[in-house]
Amino acid sequence: MATTVKLSELAVGAAGVVREFPKAGSAFLRLREMGLMPGTTVTLVRTAPLGDPLEIRVRGYHLTLRKSEAEHVLVEQPESLKD
């Protein structure tokens, strides 16, 4: 069974598929332009020592997000992608 969590709540090393993404705001437009779209697999690579920002791997490259931005992205963790 798959579970849906916020991107900001993924464990380091965990992967998920983007399911829901805000459709407004300039920051979210930039994220979509960089490849973070529904159906895309992302992996949380690491977090900064104080938990912000987050580094994710998406479409073969690394992207750094603020935790406040990652809280608006919902990802689904299928059993096959969980640690």
ZICOR-V721604 format. One record per residue. SS is DSSP state (H for helix, E for strand, - for the rest). OMEGA is omega in degrees with one decimal (NA if undefined). BURIAL is I if it has 24 or more other ideal C-beta (glycine too) atoms within 12 Angstrom, else O. Layout:
ss:SS omega:OMEGA burial:BURIAL
ss:SS omega:OMEGA burial:BURIAL
//
This chain:
ss:- omega:-179.2 burial:O
ss:- omega:176.3 burial:O
ss:E omega:179.1 burial:O
ss:E omega:179.8 burial:O
ss:E omega:174.1 burial:I
ss:E omega:177.6 burial:I
ss:H omega:-179.7 burial:I
ss:H omega:-178.2 burial:I
ss:H omega:178.2 burial:O
ss:- omega:174.6 burial:I
ss:- omega:177.8 burial:O
ss:- omega:-178.4 burial:O
ss:- omega:-178.9 burial:O
ss:- omega:179.2 burial:I
ss:E omega:177.8 burial:I
ss:E omega:178.8 burial:I
ss:E omega:-179.9 burial:I
ss:E omega:-179.7 burial:I
ss:E omega:-177.0 burial:I
ss:E omega:-173.8 burial:O
ss:- omega:178.6 burial:I
ss:- omega:-176.8 burial:I
ss:- omega:-178.3 burial:O
ss:- omega:175.7 burial:O
ss:- omega:-177.5 burial:O
ss:H omega:179.0 burial:O
ss:H omega:-178.5 burial:O
ss:H omega:174.0 burial:I
ss:H omega:178.7 burial:O
ss:H omega:-179.8 burial:O
ss:H omega:177.7 burial:I
ss:H omega:178.9 burial:I
ss:H omega:178.8 burial:O
ss:- omega:173.2 burial:O
ss:- omega:179.5 burial:O
ss:- omega:-175.6 burial:I
ss:- omega:176.4 burial:I
ss:- omega:-178.7 burial:O
ss:- omega:-179.1 burial:O
ss:- omega:176.4 burial:I
ss:E omega:177.8 burial:I
ss:E omega:176.7 burial:I
ss:E omega:175.7 burial:I
ss:E omega:-176.4 burial:I
ss:E omega:179.1 burial:O
ss:E omega:175.0 burial:O
ss:E omega:175.8 burial:I
ss:- omega:-177.5 burial:O
ss:- omega:179.0 burial:O
ss:- omega:175.4 burial:O
ss:- omega:-178.2 burial:O
ss:- omega:9.2 burial:O
ss:- omega:178.4 burial:O
ss:E omega:174.7 burial:I
ss:E omega:178.9 burial:I
ss:E omega:173.1 burial:I
ss:E omega:-179.5 burial:I
ss:E omega:177.8 burial:I
ss:- omega:174.5 burial:O
ss:- omega:176.5 burial:O
ss:E omega:-177.9 burial:O
ss:E omega:-178.2 burial:O
ss:E omega:178.7 burial:I
ss:E omega:-179.0 burial:O
ss:E omega:168.9 burial:I
ss:- omega:179.2 burial:I
ss:H omega:179.6 burial:I
ss:H omega:176.3 burial:O
ss:H omega:-178.1 burial:I
ss:H omega:179.3 burial:I
ss:- omega:-178.8 burial:O
ss:- omega:-178.7 burial:I
ss:- omega:177.8 burial:I
ss:E omega:178.3 burial:I
ss:E omega:178.0 burial:I
ss:E omega:179.5 burial:I
ss:E omega:174.8 burial:I
ss:- omega:-179.9 burial:O
ss:H omega:-177.4 burial:O
ss:H omega:-179.7 burial:O
ss:H omega:-179.5 burial:O
ss:- omega:177.0 burial:O
ss:- omega:NA burial:O
//
